Amino acid sequence: MVATLRALQAPRAMRWVRWWRWVTVAFLTGAVAVVAIAVWMHFFWILPLAAILLGFAFKSYGIARHRGRIVGEGSEGEALVAKALDNLQMDARVLHSVHFDSGDRAREIDHLLITHNTMFCIETKYLRGRIAGEVLDREWTLHKRAHKTRSRYKRGFYNPLKQVATQIYHLRSYLESQLAPRWAQECSQIWIQGVVVFAHPQGDASAVVSHEQGVVQLADLPQYLANYRPPSRAHRLSYGLRREISRILTGQA
């Protein structure tokens, strides 16, 4: 049975949603204060300032709502994948919402599954619509319909295979810099497999699904992980290394 060492947490992007909400409250408070002063002091000439502040409040509220919807949908997808990983019938450790600093910036991995022979770096995509793209493309394309008008449109998003490859590079570099020399040497020889999971029930990723490349639908994730075999050159993860990796990424002994 999988041991969950780090529970799912709100994504870092949520802090920007909260920030815009506070900005909205600040503008609304300012508008109310201006109206109160205008009425109390009979300074009616400052009322246009209240209208300007209300306009800014409306704008910031729209930004907060839009960002909140995006983050909320992403969190819903991560929760679905987390549930699937937590219920795996295999000897492994799973960490959700892994945060670390590498390359002069904060990094975030949706899920990390550590087994005796592979470490899986898992990126969740919660996209409604049809996904198209090639392995080497810089961007993939999402084809969908608008909620209100039902008109078709498409938008590009960064190739998640390239995204997860970058995460793996920085994760390995971070671990090797934090581990003791003995464990760092062993870590340099293990296999880290990137996995992209499309989790939306109304998403069609059939055109990009490839178990060879590590692109799967949520329903196929448990079977993919259970059947995965790393390259023969890859070293197994000893119990000690799994313990040390878990300690570094969770901050717990």
Secondary structure, DSSP 8 states (H G I E B T S, - for coil): --EEEE-----TTHHHHHHHHHHHHHHHHHHHHHHHHHHHHT-GGGHHHHHHHHHHHHHHHHHHHHHHHHHHHHHHHHHHHHHHHHT--SS-EEEEEEEEEETTEEEEEEEEEE-SS-EEEEEEE---EEEE--TT-SEEEEEEE-TTT--EEEEEEE-HHHHHHHHHHHHHHHHHHHS-HHHHHHHTTB-EEEEEEE--TTEE-TTT-BTTTTEEEGGGHHHHHHH----TT-B---HHHHHHHHHHHHT--
